[in-house]
């Protein structure tokens, strides 16, 4: 037990729940806990511990039940072994069945002595929690001694890929104090077009906001009173459905809950295979910077970065005809055969990939062999798997490690395969749920599941419950509305009334804050809207006039190379969907380049991602070639001039 006393109270502690208490990743978690599954070839728990270290945590208690020996072994051989900042301790109990049980165990052992951070072992975040912690402490000291927990939530658009489908929530937050006054689960099935809110919870509040667009990172700043409350309420199992609702709905407890909203930072949990896919792509796309592969979180890592978002370790051997495309990471000593294509994928160390293989949006772990002619799409293949020639693993497929798949085998969509005692294959039967809605929500978490939300969820009707039948039911409630429609209306006014760039940007930024949307959301509307003003029949004059007038508006919402890459993808999509613009692709790109909306590096990186193929995308590439060639030749001339100047100086 940690020593008590004034000195111990100043130690910032964290409780990391290593168990997931569900089977979303079976059969991959049959031999290892979820927190040790590799994400971009780094165990998930590394991302969580890195976030805690960034936040200045000095002592971490990893609470676990399942596979505790594997966790002990991993920590014992990792950079966290004998670490002093933070000091990592493992707490094992074979009685745990829920997060509630874990916190009761923490309370029974008397481990916590002051405010602490509560996280899960599958958290991926680049956020420094210092500000959230300071706000929590200041609130308790100055304005609300009953504040028991501050939830860290992230602003994100409804369709943000880092949102866990099937596990959505609705938060009602006091706009002035950030106090959470209501929470409820809001999965797509069954849909909830209405929220019932007790008017007594509103009290004297003058303004509050209803959010269905927040990512619940389940990173919580907790007071020392939280573990004892779980001990007192032995039936509390879930952190939100039991603890949070219990606090919000109990007048006897007299405790309050607050929210700390993130905007620019990245934070989410890898709670489903679909989230595994989404977060892997976010890491590869550098959204979690500075947590990127080439920073080599594991000892001995040798990743190096190259455009466009390709990461390779030492001793990777490629055939001259191997095609490695964007957002791909490859572990050390992996080899590739001829005419193999890899895109949007992660391949572990010591893998052997044959010839004529196609790997797209797939995840292959260490020591796996993929035979000639195989095709893998949106799937996960575990450690030490052997896929015979011509095998296919279709969308949503999961193959557990140490199994040999015979040549020509097709692992059908959403099938989960593992090895039996005779090293054959067996299929994991889908869990039968009594509730069909629960089963449908679970399926939304599979790789390849639809990413768009239920449109009905956009329109939430807020009703009020009160014991007083004469209570006022005409309270004004600010509706969320359709942000895209509002953005288009704002742009339409700007175009029609010839607003200045600054005024148009101000109005759109005001919309961003009011609707809790992101700069990426604005780019997705602004770029096509501007291009739509260009008359394809009056080129190039119309492009020069329209983009010269409005093109710099894009700069107001684009700040990095990644933002420019996204703009290029939006331009590509627009042109491909409007074929009349295809012959003018080079002209459009050249004007954006002159306006400094696009950089040379961004354009060349984007060019490298365009596949040489037939169809509209191939025509876009062909049309863009003239501008790209001009850029490349200009770069070569500049290089030659610099060499010449250097020789003259010598």
N, C-alpha and C positions, 0 to 999 in steps of 0.2 A: 504494500500500500504506500502511496506517495506520502511524504511527510507533510504535516500540517504546520500552519504558522503564517505570519505575515509575508515572509519571503515567497512561500508557495503560492499565495494569492496573486502575486504579480506574474506568475507563469501563465502564458497563453496556451490553453489546452484545446485539443480537438478529439472528437470521437468519430472514428471511421467505421461504418458498418460494412463488413466485408461480404456478408451473405445477401443474396437477392430475394430469398424466400419465395421464388417461383421458378418455373422451368421453361422460360421463354427461349433459352439457348440450347436446350437439349437437342441432340446428344453431345454437343461440344462441351458441356459442363459435367459430363459423366465422370471424367477423370481429373478435372481441375475446376476451381471456382471461377465464377464470372470475372472477378477482379483480376485474375491472372491471364485472361484471354488476351491475345496480342492485337493491338490496334495500331496499324502502320508499323507492325513488327516490334511494338513496345507494349509490355503488359499494362492493362488499364490502370492498375493501382499506382503506377508511376506518375500518370497524369494527375491523379488526385493528390498524391503526396507532394508533387511539385507545386501545385496550387497552394497547398497549406504552407509549404516552405516560403513561397513568395510572400505570403501574408504574415510572415513572422511568427508562425506557430512554433512553440518550443517543446511541446510534448503531445504525442499522438497515441491514442489507444485504439488499436485495431481489434474490433470485437468480432469474433467469428465462431462458427460451429462447423459447418460442412467444409471438408478438405482443409482443416486447420493445419495439419502437418505440412501440406504443400505450401501454405502461406508462410509458416515458420521457416521452412527450408528456403523459400524465395527471399524473404527479408534477410535471413542470415547470410545470404551470399550476395546481397545487393549493396548499393552505395549507402543505404539507410542503416546498415548494420553498424552498431557502435557510433551512429551519428549523434551529435549533440545539438544540432539545430536543423530539424527537430529531433528529439529523442523519441524513438518508436518502440512501443511496448505492445505485445499481443495478449489479448484477453480471450480465453477459450471457455466456452460453456456448451455442453452437449444438450442443454435443455432449451435452447433458443428456437422459437418458431416464428418470430416476428421482430420488427424493430422495437415494438413495445417491450418484448422480453429482453432485448439487448440493453435498453436503457434501464430496465429494472436491475439487470446484472451490474451495470455501471454504478447504480445507486447502492446496491448491496455491498459492493466492494469499496465504497467511499472514495472513488477516484477523482471526482470533480470538486473543485474548491472555489471556482469563480465562473464568470461568463465563459462559455466555450463555443466552438464551432462544431456543428454536426453535419457530416457529409456521408455519402455512400462511396463504396470503392469502385464505382463505375463512372465517376464524375470526371469530365474533361472541361477544364476552364483555364483561362489565362488571367483571371481577375485577381487583383490584390484586394483582399477583404478588409483591409485596415479601415477604410472609410465607413463601411457598413458597421464594423465593430465599434468605432468611435461614436457613430450616430446612435447606436443602441445604448452605449454606456451613458452618453450625455442625456439621452431621453430619460433613462431611469433615474439619473441624478437630479435632473432639473424640472422635468415636466410631467412624467408619468412613472411613479415608482412601481406600478402594477404591470408595466411592459415586460412580458415574460419571454417573448421571442421576436426576432426580426427575420423575416423570410427574404432571401435573395432571389429576385425574379428578373427575367430578361425580357425587355421589349422586343417583339418580333412580329412580322406580318403573319397573317393567318396561315399562309401556305409556306412558311419558312421550313426548309427541309430538316432543321434541327428540332422541330417540334415532334414529340412522341405521339403518333397517331393512335387513337383509341384510348388515350389517357389524359385528355384535355380537361381543363378546369376553368371555372369562372370565378373571378375575384371582384369584389366590390370594395373600393378603397376610398377613404376620405381624402379628397384632393388637396386639402390644406395641411393635414398632419401625416398622411401616408398610413394611417391606421387601417387595418383590414377589418371591415365590419361584416363581411359575409364571404363564405367560400362554399362551393359545391362542385362535385365532379360533373363533367359535362361531356361524356363520350358521345361519338356520333350516333350510336345505337343504344337505346332509343333516343331520338332527337328530343331536345328540350327547348321548345320555342318560348317558354316562360320561366321566369325566376320569381319565386315567392320570398318576399323579404318582410320581416316583422318591422312595423313602423317604429317600434320602441328602440330599435337599434340605430335608427337615424338620429333620434334625439334632436339636438339643436344644430346639427350639421347643416351648413348652407350649400355645400357642394360635394358631390362624390361622383366617382367614375366607375363604369361597369366594364370589366376587361375579360374578353375571351381570347385575347391575343398575347398572353404572357406565357413564356416558357418557365415552368416551375423547375428550377435547377435542383431543388431540394437541398440547397445549402442554407442552413439556418444558424443564426447567432442566438444562442440559448442562454438564459439565465441559469444560475445554479439551482433554481427551484424546479427545473423541468424533470430531471430523473426522479425526484421524490413524488411528483404528481403521477408519474406512470406507476410507481409502487402503490400509491393510494388508490388508483383506478386500475385494478388488475385486468379489467376487460378491454382496456385500450391496447390495440395491437398496431393499427396503422397510424402513421404520423399525421396524415391529413384527414382521412375519413373519421378517425376516432379522436385523436388529440386536438387537432385544430378545431373541428366542429364542436368538440366538447368544451373547449375554452370559449369559443365565440357564443355558444348558446347557453352557457351557464352563468346565472346571476350570482350564484353562491361563491364560485371561485373568484370572481372579481378581477380576472386577469385580462390583459389586452395584448393584441398581436399587431405588429407593424410590418411594412414592406420596404425593401430597398431595391429600387429599380435600376437595372443596368441598361446601358444603351450601346456604347461602342465595344465593351468587353464581350468576350465569348464565354458561355457557360451552359452546359447541358449534361444530361445523363445518357449513357448507352444502355437503355432498358429493353430494347428489342433488336432483333437482327436488322430490321429496317433502319433503326437508329445507328447501328454499327456501320452500315453502309454510308449513311448521311454524314456521320461525324468523321469517318475515315476520309471522305472527300473534302470535308472542311479543313482537316489537317493538311491534306495534300495541296489544297488551294490556298493555304497560308492564312486562313481566317483566325487561327489560334496563335498567331505570332505573338511572342517569340518562341512559342512551343512549336517548332518545326523540325522535320527529320534531320536536317544537317546540323542541328545543335547537339545531336547524339546523346540522348538522355541516358542511354545504357553505357556502362563502362566498355571500352573497346569498340564502340560504334565508329564507323568510317563513312557515313553518308555524305555525299556531296550533291549540291543542287545545280541543275542546269535547266535552261528554258526548254519547253514551257511546263514548268512544275514536274520535272522528272528528277528522281532521287535514286542514286545508285551507290552501293557499298563497293569495297575493294573486290577485285578478282571476279567481277561479273563478266561472263564471256558471251558475246553476241555474235551470231553469224552475220556476215556482211549484208544479208537480205532480211534480217530481223527488223521489224518495225515497232519501235517503242514510241507511243504517243503520250499525250498530255495526262497529268495527274496520275503518275505511276511511280511506285517505289519498289526497288528490287534489293533483296538482301545479299550479303556476301556469298561468293563462290557459287552463284546460281548460273546455269548455262542454258542457252537457247539454240534451237535448231533453225534451219533455213526457212524463210518465208513465214515466219511466225509473227502474229500481230498481237500487241498488248496495249490496252487503252483503259484509263480510269480504274486501275487495278493495283493491288499490293501483292507482291510475291516474296516469300520468306527466304531465309538463307539455305544454302546447300540443296536447292531444288534443281531438278533436271527437266527442262521443258523441250519437248521434241520438235520436229519439223511440221510445218503447215498447221500449226495450232492457232486457235483464236481465243483470246482471253479478254473479255470486256466486262467491266464493272464486277470483277471477281476478286476473291481474297483467298490466296493459297499460302498455307503456313509452312514452316520449315520442313526440310527433308522429304519433300513430296516429289513424285515422278509423274509427269504428264506425257503420255505416249503420243506418237505422231498422229496428226489428224484429229486431235481432240478439240472440242468446242465447249468453253465454259462461259456462262453469261449470268450475271447477278446471282452469284452463289458463293458459298464458303466451303473450302476444302481444308480439312484439319491437318494436323501433323502426321508425317510418315505415311501418307496415302500413296498408293500406286494406281494410276488410271491407265488401263491398257489402251492400245491403239484404237482410234475412232470412237472413244467414249464421248458422251455428251452429258453435261450437267446443266439442266435448264433452270430458268428463273426461279429463285427461291429455294433451290436445292441446298442441302447441307450434308456434308460427308464427314463423319467423325474419323479421327486418326487411326493409323495402324490397321488399315484394311486394304485389300487388293481387289480392284474392280476389273472384271474380265473385259477383254477387248470387245468393242462394239456395244457395250452396255449404255443404255440411256437412263439417267436419273431424271425422272420426270419433274415437272414444275412443282415446287413446294414439298417434295419428298425429302425425308430425313433418313440418312443411311448410317449404319455403324457396323463394326465387325462383330461376328459371333465367335463362339469358342473355337470353331474350326476355321477361323479366318475367312469365312464367307461373308456374305452381306445380309443384313436384316433391315427391315424398314420400321422406323419408329412410328407407331400408330398415333394419330392426332388425338389429344385428350378430348374426350367427349364432355361437353359442357351441358348442364341441365338447361341453362338459359341461352337461347340462340343469339340474343343480342350480345352477351358476353363473348361468345365464340366469334361473332363478327368483328367485335372490337379487337380481339386478340389477333385475328387474321390481318388486320390493318398494320400490325407490327412486323409482318413478314417482309423479307427483301422482295422488291418488285411490286409491293402493294401500291395502290394509287396514292399519289402524294397530295392531291387536291382535297380540300375539306368539303363538307356538306354545305352547299350554299344556304340552306335553311338556317345554319348556325349564325349567319351574318345578322339576322333580324331577331333580336332578343326582346321579348316583351317583359317588362319589369312590373310585377304586380305586388301588392302589399297585403300582408296579413295583420289583422288587429282584432283583439277581443272587443273593441269598441266599434259597434256597427255604424256609429255616427261619425267616425273619424274621417278626416279630409282625404279624399281619394284623388284629388286633382293636383298632387305634388308634381312639379316640373321635373322631368327626367331627361337628361341629355342622351339622345340616341347616338349610337356609334355611326350608323350610316354606311354608305358604300364609298370608301376612300377613292377608289378608281374613278367613279363618276364625278366626285368632287374635284379630283385632280384634272380630269379632262375639261370640266367646266371652267376651272381656273385658267388653264392654258388657252381655252377658246376665247375667254375674255381678254387675255393678254394679246392674242393674235389680232382679234377684232378691234380692240381699243388701242393697239400699238403701245402697250406698256413698256417701260424701260426694263432692261434685264434685271436690275436690282429690285424693282417693285415685283416683278414676276417671281423672282427667287424668294423674296420675303413672304409673298402669299403662299407659295408652295411649302416653305419651311414652317409657316404657321400651321398649315394643314398637317404637316408631318408630326408636329408636337401634339396637335389636337387629336389626331387619329392614331397616335402611337405606331406610326409606320417608320420604315427605315429609308436611308438614302438609296439603297438598292431598289426599293419599291418605286421611289421617285424616278430613278433612271429608267426603269422598265416602262414608264409612261411618257416621260419627257422626250426621250430619243425618238421613239416611233411617231410621236405627235409632231415633232419638228420635221422629220422626214416626210410626213404626210402632206406638209405644206408645199413640198417641191413638186412642180409640174413636170412629170417625166417626158412630156411632149415638147417642153420648152428648154431642154437641156443644151448646153451647160449653164445658160444664163440664169434659169430659175434656181438651180442649186446654189450658185454663187450669191444670188440675192437673198434667198431664204436663210441659208446657213450663215452667211455673213451677218445677217440681222439677228438670228436666234441661236446660232451654234454655241456661243459662249455661255448660254444658260446651262449647258451640260456641265461646264466646269464648276458650277456652284454646288453640284452634288457628286462630283468625282474627284477623289483626292489621292489616289494611289495607283500603282501599276495594275493591281488586281481590279480596281474600279474601271480602268481603261479596258482591260481584257473583257470585262462584263459588257461594257459599251459596245465593243466590237462584236460580241456574240449577239447583242440586240440588233445591231445594224445588219449582221448576216441574216438573222431570222426575218427581219423586215423585208430585205431585198428578195430573199428566197420566196417569201409569201406574196410578194408583189412583183412578178416577173418583169413588168415593164421597166423596173428600175435596174435590173441586172446588168444591161450593157453600160450603165453609168457608175458601176461600183467603184472603179478606180478614181473617178472624178469626185465622188462623195468622200472617199477616204482621204484624198489629197486635200480637200478643203478643210476637213476636220483636223488634219495634220497641221496645216498652216495656222489654224486657229488655236493650236496647242491643246486641243481636246484629246488628241491621240499622240502618243510619242512613237518614235521610231522603234524602240524596243518592244512596245506593246503590239505594234502592227506586225513585226517580224515573228514574234512569238505566236500571235494568232494565226498567221499564215502557216506556221509549222503544224498547226492542229487541223488544218483543212485537208480532208482526204481527197485523193485524186480519184474521182468516181463520176459516173454519169448522173444525170438528173439535175435538179435545180442547184443543189449545193456545189456540184461540179462546175456548173456554169458560173456561179458566184466566184469560185476560185479562179476560173479562167479569166473572168472580167477584171478581177483584182490584180492579176499578174503584172499588168503594165506599171501600176503604181509601186508594187513591191520591188519589181526589177529596178525602177528608178531609185528607190531607197537604197537598195543593195549597191548599185553602181556609185551613188553619191557617197556611201560609206567607204567604198574602196578608194575613191578619189581622195577623200579626206585623209584616209590612212596613208596613202602614197605621199600626199603633201606634207604630212607630219614627219614621215621618214626622210623626205627630202630636206626639210628644215633642220632636222636633227643632224643630218650629214653635213650640212653647210656650217652649223654651229661647231661641229667637231673640226 
